């Protein structure tokens, strides 16, 4: 199984539809798509700063932003199957579908290791990939990617969030951070 996190920065990029179609067509039964938060998560940061909200409230607003991005993705590619939790994700894959995570299971009443801004949708995708015991995690970004950089270096450069490299440890799937233009590479990998 592959988990593919599509960065929120693709929210207004024509490549988003191509990525979704590729994953729906070639990833049926083995791909879970994780949405980034994009402009919706940016709003969570703005609202937190404006109202001085605690991290739990901001986390919940950002998670709902990811859910909004998932709804956008489903609207662009109806072949994807929305799934709220691990059981629903696995059931979608068993039906031969490409699952689209609607991450409302991440809403929290109390602070935990996931509820601060060192954790973004990148680390949440890794968290999910670890829970699902995925063999591969692809993080698709719009920014330039230094192919030789370590996860720590990508975190320091702001490509990945601050918690990502710490979370990537035991039980971690193979991780690749890709540029949005690398569609053909992913297509070839899925068709192997």
C-alpha positions as a Markdown table, in Angstrom:
| # | Residue | x | y | z |
|---|---|---|---|---|
| 1 | Unk | 0.0 | 0.0 | 0.0 |
| 2 | Unk | 1.1 | 3.5 | -0.8 |
| 3 | Unk | 0.1 | 6.7 | 1.0 |
| 4 | Unk | 0.3 | 9.8 | -1.2 |
| 5 | Unk | 0.1 | 13.2 | 0.4 |
| 6 | Unk | -0.8 | 15.9 | -2.1 |
| 7 | Unk | 0.4 | 19.3 | -0.8 |
| 8 | Unk | -2.2 | 21.9 | -0.2 |
| 9 | Unk | -0.2 | 24.2 | -2.5 |
| 10 | Unk | -1.7 | 22.2 | -5.4 |
| 11 | Unk | -5.1 | 23.5 | -4.5 |
| 12 | Unk | -5.3 | 25.9 | -7.5 |
| 13 | Unk | -2.8 | 24.1 | -9.7 |
| 14 | Unk | -4.1 | 22.4 | -12.9 |
| 15 | Unk | -1.8 | 19.4 | -12.0 |
| 16 | Unk | -4.0 | 18.6 | -9.1 |
| 17 | Unk | -6.6 | 17.0 | -11.3 |
| 18 | Unk | -4.0 | 15.1 | -13.2 |
| 19 | Unk | -2.5 | 13.7 | -9.9 |
| 20 | Unk | -6.0 | 12.7 | -8.7 |
| 21 | Unk | -6.9 | 11.0 | -12.0 |
| 22 | Unk | -3.5 | 9.1 | -12.0 |
| 23 | Unk | -4.0 | 7.9 | -8.4 |
| 24 | Unk | -7.6 | 6.9 | -9.0 |
| 25 | Unk | -6.8 | 5.1 | -12.3 |
| 26 | Unk | -3.6 | 3.4 | -11.3 |
| 27 | Unk | -3.8 | 3.2 | -7.6 |
| 28 | Unk | -7.1 | 1.4 | -7.1 |
| 29 | Unk | -6.8 | -1.1 | -4.2 |
| 30 | Unk | -3.4 | 0.1 | -3.0 |
| 31 | Unk | -3.3 | 4.0 | -2.7 |
| 32 | Unk | -4.5 | 6.2 | 0.1 |
| 33 | Unk | -4.5 | 9.9 | -0.8 |
| 34 | Unk | -3.9 | 12.4 | 2.1 |
| 35 | Unk | -5.0 | 16.0 | 1.4 |
| 36 | Unk | -2.9 | 19.0 | 2.5 |
| 37 | Unk | -4.5 | 21.8 | 4.3 |
| 38 | Unk | -3.6 | 24.6 | 1.8 |
| 39 | Unk | -5.4 | 27.9 | 2.0 |
| 40 | Unk | -7.8 | 26.4 | 4.6 |
| 41 | Unk | -4.9 | 25.6 | 7.0 |
| 42 | Unk | -3.5 | 29.1 | 6.3 |
| 43 | Unk | -6.8 | 30.4 | 7.6 |
| 44 | Unk | -6.4 | 28.4 | 10.8 |
| 45 | Unk | -3.1 | 30.1 | 11.4 |
| 46 | Unk | -4.6 | 33.5 | 10.8 |
| 47 | Unk | -7.6 | 32.9 | 13.0 |
| 48 | Unk | -5.4 | 31.6 | 15.8 |
| 49 | Unk | -3.2 | 34.7 | 15.7 |
| 50 | Unk | -6.2 | 37.0 | 15.5 |
| 51 | Unk | -8.1 | 35.5 | 18.4 |
| 52 | Unk | -5.1 | 34.1 | 20.4 |
| 53 | Unk | -6.6 | 30.6 | 20.2 |
| 54 | Unk | -4.9 | 27.7 | 21.8 |
| 55 | Unk | -3.2 | 25.0 | 19.7 |
| 56 | Unk | -6.0 | 22.5 | 20.1 |
| 57 | Unk | -8.5 | 24.9 | 18.6 |
| 58 | Unk | -6.1 | 25.8 | 15.8 |
| 59 | Unk | -5.3 | 22.1 | 15.2 |
| 60 | Unk | -9.0 | 21.3 | 14.8 |
| 61 | Unk | -9.6 | 24.2 | 12.4 |
| 62 | Unk | -6.6 | 23.0 | 10.3 |
| 63 | Unk | -7.9 | 19.4 | 10.3 |
| 64 | Unk | -11.2 | 20.7 | 9.1 |
| 65 | Unk | -9.2 | 22.5 | 6.4 |
| 66 | Unk | -7.7 | 19.2 | 5.3 |
| 67 | Unk | -11.2 | 17.8 | 5.2 |
| 68 | Unk | -12.2 | 20.7 | 3.0 |
| 69 | Unk | -9.3 | 20.0 | 0.7 |
| 70 | Unk | -10.4 | 16.3 | 0.6 |
| 71 | Unk | -13.9 | 17.5 | -0.4 |
| 72 | Unk | -12.4 | 19.6 | -3.2 |
| 73 | Unk | -10.4 | 16.6 | -4.4 |
| 74 | Unk | -13.5 | 14.3 | -4.3 |
| 75 | Unk | -15.3 | 17.0 | -6.4 |
| 76 | Unk | -12.5 | 17.0 | -8.9 |
| 77 | Unk | -12.2 | 13.2 | -9.0 |
| 78 | Unk | -15.4 | 11.4 | -8.0 |
| 79 | Unk | -13.7 | 8.0 | -8.5 |
| 80 | Unk | -11.9 | 8.6 | -5.2 |
| 81 | Unk | -13.6 | 7.1 | -2.1 |
| 82 | Unk | -13.8 | 9.3 | 1.0 |
| 83 | Unk | -12.9 | 7.4 | 4.2 |
| 84 | Unk | -12.8 | 8.8 | 7.7 |
| 85 | Unk | -10.7 | 6.2 | 9.6 |
| 86 | Unk | -8.4 | 3.3 | 9.2 |
| 87 | Unk | -11.2 | 0.7 | 8.9 |
| 88 | Unk | -12.9 | 2.7 | 6.2 |
| 89 | Unk | -9.6 | 3.3 | 4.3 |
| 90 | Unk | -8.9 | -0.4 | 4.4 |
| 91 | Unk | -12.4 | -1.3 | 3.2 |
| 92 | Unk | -12.1 | 1.1 | 0.3 |
| 93 | Unk | -8.8 | -0.5 | -0.7 |
| 94 | Unk | -10.4 | -4.0 | -0.4 |
| 95 | Unk | -13.1 | -2.9 | -2.9 |
| 96 | Unk | -10.3 | -2.0 | -5.3 |
| 97 | Unk | -10.8 | 1.8 | -4.9 |
| 98 | Unk | -8.3 | 4.6 | -4.3 |
| 99 | Unk | -9.1 | 5.9 | -0.8 |
| 100 | Unk | -9.2 | 9.6 | 0.0 |
| 101 | Unk | -8.6 | 10.3 | 3.7 |
| 102 | Unk | -11.2 | 12.6 | 5.2 |
| 103 | Unk | -9.3 | 13.1 | 8.5 |
| 104 | Unk | -12.0 | 14.1 | 10.9 |
| 105 | Unk | -10.7 | 11.3 | 13.3 |
| 106 | Unk | -7.9 | 13.8 | 14.1 |
| 107 | Unk | -10.2 | 16.3 | 15.8 |
| 108 | Unk | -9.2 | 16.6 | 19.4 |
| 109 | Unk | -10.6 | 17.9 | 22.7 |
| 110 | Unk | -7.2 | 17.9 | 24.5 |
| 111 | Unk | -3.7 | 18.5 | 23.4 |
| 112 | Unk | -1.5 | 15.6 | 22.3 |
| 113 | Unk | 1.6 | 15.0 | 20.2 |
| 114 | Unk | -0.3 | 16.0 | 17.0 |
| 115 | Unk | -1.8 | 19.4 | 18.1 |
| 116 | Unk | 0.9 | 22.0 | 17.6 |
| 117 | Unk | 2.2 | 23.7 | 14.5 |
| 118 | Unk | 5.4 | 21.6 | 14.3 |
| 119 | Unk | 3.0 | 18.9 | 13.0 |
| 120 | Unk | 1.3 | 19.7 | 9.6 |
| 121 | Unk | -0.4 | 17.5 | 7.1 |
| 122 | Unk | 3.1 | 16.1 | 6.1 |
| 123 | Unk | 3.5 | 14.5 | 9.6 |
| 124 | Unk | -0.1 | 13.5 | 9.7 |
| 125 | Unk | 0.4 | 11.6 | 6.4 |
| 126 | Unk | 3.4 | 9.9 | 8.0 |
| 127 | Unk | 1.4 | 9.1 | 11.1 |
| 128 | Unk | -1.3 | 7.5 | 9.0 |
| 129 | Unk | 1.2 | 5.6 | 6.8 |
| 130 | Unk | 2.8 | 4.2 | 10.0 |
| 131 | Unk | -0.6 | 3.2 | 11.3 |
| 132 | Unk | -1.6 | 1.5 | 8.0 |
| 133 | Unk | 1.8 | -0.1 | 7.8 |
| 134 | Unk | 2.2 | 1.3 | 4.3 |
| 135 | Unk | 5.2 | 0.3 | 2.3 |
| 136 | Unk | 5.7 | 3.7 | 0.7 |
| 137 | Unk | 4.9 | 7.3 | 1.6 |
| 138 | Unk | 5.1 | 10.0 | -1.2 |
| 139 | Unk | 4.9 | 13.6 | -0.2 |
| 140 | Unk | 4.1 | 15.7 | -3.3 |
| 141 | Unk | 5.2 | 19.4 | -3.1 |
| 142 | Unk | 5.1 | 22.5 | -5.4 |
| 143 | Unk | 8.4 | 23.9 | -4.1 |
| 144 | Unk | 11.8 | 22.9 | -5.4 |
| 145 | Unk | 13.1 | 19.6 | -3.8 |
| 146 | Unk | 16.8 | 19.0 | -3.2 |
| 147 | Unk | 16.9 | 15.2 | -4.1 |
| 148 | Unk | 20.1 | 14.7 | -2.0 |
| 149 | Unk | 18.7 | 16.4 | 1.1 |
| 150 | Unk | 17.9 | 14.3 | 4.2 |
| 151 | Unk | 14.6 | 14.5 | 6.0 |
| 152 | Unk | 16.2 | 16.7 | 8.6 |
| 153 | Unk | 17.6 | 19.1 | 6.0 |
| 154 | Unk | 14.2 | 19.3 | 4.2 |
| 155 | Unk | 12.6 | 20.1 | 7.6 |
| 156 | Unk | 15.2 | 22.9 | 8.2 |
| 157 | Unk | 14.5 | 24.3 | 4.8 |
| 158 | Unk | 10.8 | 24.4 | 5.5 |
| 159 | Unk | 9.9 | 21.8 | 2.8 |
| 160 | Unk | 8.7 | 19.4 | 5.5 |
| 161 | Unk | 7.4 | 20.3 | 8.9 |
| 162 | Unk | 9.6 | 20.4 | 12.0 |
| 163 | Unk | 8.2 | 17.1 | 13.5 |
| 164 | Unk | 8.5 | 15.0 | 10.4 |
| 165 | Unk | 12.1 | 13.8 | 10.7 |
| 166 | Unk | 11.6 | 13.0 | 14.4 |
| 167 | Unk | 8.5 | 11.0 | 13.6 |
| 168 | Unk | 10.2 | 9.1 | 10.8 |
| 169 | Unk | 11.8 | 6.3 | 12.7 |
| 170 | Unk | 11.0 | 2.7 | 13.5 |
| 171 | Unk | 8.2 | 1.3 | 11.4 |
| 172 | Unk | 8.5 | 4.1 | 8.8 |
| 173 | Unk | 7.7 | 3.3 | 5.2 |
| 174 | Unk | 10.0 | 4.2 | 2.4 |
| 175 | Unk | 9.6 | 8.0 | 2.1 |
| 176 | Unk | 10.0 | 10.0 | -1.0 |
| 177 | Unk | 9.5 | 13.8 | -1.3 |
| 178 | Unk | 8.6 | 14.6 | -4.9 |
| 179 | Unk | 8.0 | 17.7 | -7.0 |
| 180 | Unk | 4.5 | 18.0 | -8.5 |
| 181 | Unk | 6.0 | 17.6 | -12.0 |
| 182 | Unk | 7.1 | 14.0 | -11.2 |
| 183 | Unk | 3.8 | 12.5 | -12.3 |
| 184 | Unk | 5.4 | 10.1 | -14.8 |
| 185 | Unk | 7.7 | 8.7 | -12.2 |
| 186 | Unk | 4.8 | 7.8 | -9.9 |
| 187 | Unk | 2.8 | 6.4 | -12.8 |
| 188 | Unk | 5.7 | 4.1 | -13.7 |
| 189 | Unk | 6.0 | 3.0 | -10.1 |
| 190 | Unk | 2.3 | 2.2 | -9.8 |
| 191 | Unk | 2.3 | 0.3 | -13.0 |
| 192 | Unk | 5.2 | -2.0 | -12.0 |
